[in-house]
Amino acid sequence: MKLILTNEVSGLGAPGDVVEVKDGYGRNYLIPRGFAIRWSRGGEKQIESIKKARDAREIRDLGTAKEVAGQLGALRVKLATRAGDSGRLFGSVTTGDVADAVKAAGGPILDRRRIEIVNPIKSLGSHKVSVKLHPEVSASIDVEVIAG
């Protein structure tokens, strides 16, 4: 099945890429979740607009990505959230929460889709979060979750 990706799918490609996948994967996962659309001649015209939108929000080059990684490494991010007496959170910290906390701490504006939380953050304390800034550059952020 030939598809046009509308969102970044790890291991498959970036928005605007035309990929060939197995029928079940495309029909049951990618298309229903809005990660891709079926390839067609009309869809081929949409690739340009998808790539322009991606370029507008993507970090331009490797040098800029390394500069942003340096900013993130020096940043102290505190995230206030509701927690119980035992230190467990009501819910968990999402990538959107981390992006907002980085922005509030004076850091660069990050796309929440680039933030990767390996283990769900469900307790108070210090946690490591990684940010994929560029295919070759990844940064690590220390997020201090406090009761608020």
Disulfide bonds with the S-S distance in Angstrom:
none
